[in-house]
Amino acid sequence: MKYYAQFQTNSSGQTFKDGKIIEVAKFPIDALGSDGVFILDGRNSLSIMISDAKNRMQKLEKLHNFIGFKIMKGERFSDSREVCNSIKE
């Protein structure tokens, strides 16, 4: 099995309805791009993987506005399940 951290960011808070942009509540969504995913070492314990994801998120805080991450486990990105969810407050 492979493990990775999927970083989270806030949605824009806007959506289209009847051809107009309306304001909605912001909610966490998966970050996109190469910085949105961080491959973890599956040999480590869950606590070390969480620590590694937090360290990576801190290193990227000047570039991205991540609000948290999910530790995911699976053979593929499209076929993985959530192991841990951490949203900073």
C-alpha positions as CSV (number, residue, x, y, z in Angstrom):
1,M,0.0,0.0,0.0
2,K,1.1,3.6,-0.6
3,Y,0.5,6.5,1.6
4,Y,0.2,10.2,0.8
5,A,-0.9,13.5,2.3
6,Q,-3.7,15.3,0.3
7,F,-3.5,19.0,1.3
8,Q,-6.7,21.0,1.8
9,T,-7.6,24.5,0.9
10,N,-10.8,26.6,1.2
11,S,-13.2,26.8,-1.7
12,S,-13.7,30.2,-3.3
13,G,-17.0,30.8,-1.6
14,Q,-18.8,31.5,-4.9
15,T,-20.9,29.4,-7.3
16,F,-23.0,30.0,-10.4
17,K,-26.8,29.9,-10.3
18,D,-29.1,31.0,-13.1
19,G,-26.1,32.6,-14.9
20,K,-25.1,34.7,-11.8
21,I,-22.3,34.4,-9.3
22,I,-23.7,34.0,-5.7
23,E,-21.9,33.8,-2.4
24,V,-21.9,30.5,-0.5
25,A,-20.1,29.3,2.6
26,K,-16.5,28.3,2.1
27,F,-15.6,24.6,2.7
28,P,-12.4,22.5,2.5
29,I,-11.5,21.1,-0.9
30,D,-8.5,19.1,-2.2
31,A,-5.6,21.3,-3.3
32,L,-4.5,20.8,-6.9
33,G,-1.1,20.7,-8.6
34,S,2.1,19.2,-7.6
35,D,2.1,20.8,-4.2
36,G,-1.4,19.4,-3.4
37,V,-0.1,15.9,-2.8
38,F,2.9,14.8,-0.7
39,I,4.1,11.2,-1.0
40,L,4.8,9.6,2.4
41,D,7.0,6.7,3.5
42,G,4.6,3.9,4.3
43,R,7.1,2.2,6.5
44,N,6.7,4.9,9.1
45,S,4.1,5.0,11.8
46,L,1.0,7.1,11.4
47,S,2.2,9.7,14.0
48,I,5.5,10.2,12.0
49,M,3.5,10.5,8.7
50,I,1.3,13.2,10.3
51,S,4.5,15.0,11.5
52,D,6.0,14.8,8.0
53,A,2.8,16.2,6.5
54,K,2.7,19.1,9.0
55,N,6.4,19.9,8.3
56,R,5.7,19.9,4.5
57,M,2.7,22.2,5.1
58,Q,4.7,24.6,7.1
59,K,7.4,24.8,4.4
60,L,4.7,25.6,1.8
61,E,2.8,28.2,3.9
62,K,4.3,31.2,2.1
63,L,3.3,29.8,-1.3
64,H,-0.1,28.2,-0.5
65,N,-2.9,28.8,1.9
66,F,-3.4,25.2,3.1
67,I,-5.9,24.7,5.9
68,G,-5.1,21.1,6.6
69,F,-4.5,17.6,5.1
70,K,-5.8,14.1,4.8
71,I,-3.5,11.0,5.1
72,M,-4.6,8.7,2.3
73,K,-3.8,5.0,1.7
74,G,-4.2,3.1,-1.5
75,E,-2.6,1.7,-4.6
76,R,-3.7,4.6,-6.8
77,F,-4.8,8.2,-6.2
78,S,-8.2,7.3,-7.7
79,D,-8.6,4.2,-5.4
80,S,-7.6,5.3,-2.0
81,R,-9.2,5.8,1.4
82,E,-8.8,8.3,4.2
83,V,-6.8,7.2,7.2
84,C,-6.5,10.5,9.1
85,N,-7.9,14.0,8.7
86,S,-6.3,17.1,10.2
87,I,-7.7,20.6,9.7
88,K,-5.9,23.5,11.4
89,E,-8.1,26.0,13.1
